[in-house]
Amino acid sequence: MKIKIITALILIAASLSSCSGVPTPNLTSTPDSTRTPVPSPTITHTPSPTPTVQQWLYPYTIGGLRRHKFKSGDIRIVNQLEKTDIYTRYLIAYPSDDLTITGIMQVPVEGRAPFPVIVMNHGYFNRADYFPGDGSDRAAEYLNKHGYLTLSSDYRSWGSSDIGPSLFYSGLAIDVVNLMNAIPSIPQVDPNRIGMWGHSMGGGVTMKVLEIDSRVKAAVLYSTVSADNADLIERWGPGCIGDIASGEQLLGCNSSDVLPLDLPPGLLSAYMDATTDAALLRDVSPIFHLDLVTAPVQINYGTADGKTLAGTPPEWSKKLYQAFKDAGKDAKLFAYDGEFHSFNGDAWLAFMERSAHFFDQYVKNSP
């Protein structure tokens, strides 16, 4: 039966070929030996090299951030929010690379311009609960009383800022440097007198900024996270992948690194590889690059901090201080007995008085 079907198909094909005027090929014919054969061109495809883990991560390392092409502009006042006897508070917005970042500016009521400026770097907040100025407003008011204009960035993905990735705090540091770049657009400030204050995660951001920008005259760290990213990953994990546009904290995620769903797969894979690679973590951890720090640093911590997962162990502040001393850098360490992650009462006042004197010495009265 099969032979009959095949034979019938051959006959039909021959019939269609003759009807269309297309000759049936002679399978037994030999090629014309008088023709010179034309060789077919040889096309070779060189595959694009696949980026290595180091290449994917380089823009987020200390070295990569120092070579980053920052794109900034002017600070724009969005709204006046409040006026007191001490300060006038404004909601501001400014460009940071391709994003618009919001924040708070507080201008002292007393004193004469141009004012020295303190950039305030807030700690971690659940994005859904965060409000501009959270975590830095109390300290900003104290510094306003002492003649400092204060600027507090919301950072990308917090407040009303645009959403953007921030691996190992890199994006947050970029937003702070771009805020510094925009300072000359404020007529009331002296752009040559800049200090920096960072609480918790904001201390980690401050450490990154100190190693990529030398304009900061002095920095105060308050209950800072570790400057060694291996410590952060051990305590809070490598981060979470999810939709941060919703503003919701991902279930079970204790890390400040919430990685957008639209990260390139190669970058996401490289990031996860780096979280378990000691050599790669050194490239992104400020504690291993303290030779780049030019500003004096004051470190403040509470001896009872770190008892909950949200806190920062005192050992992190001690470890950073020792690393500064080993590097021959100007650093001071102060412990506040019995204080937790945020200080209160007399301890808070002592801490802020110490901070203000420190800024007076190195920022306000700097040449």
C-alpha angles and dihedrals in degrees: 000000000000091000091054093051093049091048091050091051091052091051092049092049091050091049093051091048094053093045092053094048092243109132118234107247116252102233092193098052120112124227120260104267091202094067120091108230115235110223116231113245115257111232117196121192117208107204117227109253113256110239114250123233089258092052093049092050100040096094089057097049124094089255092048093049090052088058095043115127100231117209115199140148139175131331110246123203108228099178143346103240105179144353123203136163088270108040148356112233123211134184106228138187130199138171120258112185102302096341135084112229125195130207148140131280121192118192118197116244092208124057134038131279141276090067126192110244133225117201108215118209112197126212130243119304131172100262093228091056100039121113123188110272095023113147096014106049096090093051092042091057091051091051092046087059088055094053102267127131108219131210122193120188118208087208123219115312094018127096112349093328122127117264120255140151122269114184113190090353090297096130092048091052090049090053091052094048090050089051088054089049089056096050094095088065089069108085094202098061139078104228090200093064109064128153129178134218124189133183123199106313086013087062089058090049090049092053091054092049093049089058097048101037129041098194094093108100096194138354134209119203117199120191087334126193116244118285086218110081091205088069092052093050092047091053103036106016131245097295137269132272115223151101106303090175088082089063091227125131108241114248111266095005116132096168127100088218106089105170117215117242091235097062111128108265091234092055093046091050092048091050092053090047090052093054089069099035115091094198094051092046090056089060092059100036117095094208089073094052103049091130085079094060114101101170126084111249131210116201121199127183141164118239092222095050122117097041089119127046091249092061133079120240115242088233089073092061092045091049092052093047092052090048090052091051092047088052091051093244131148106258135145129197126207127184124202110207116235095358122136131208093304119035125229141193119352092356091057092049092047091049094049093044088052090048093049092050089049092052091045090056099046106022113024095040097034116125 
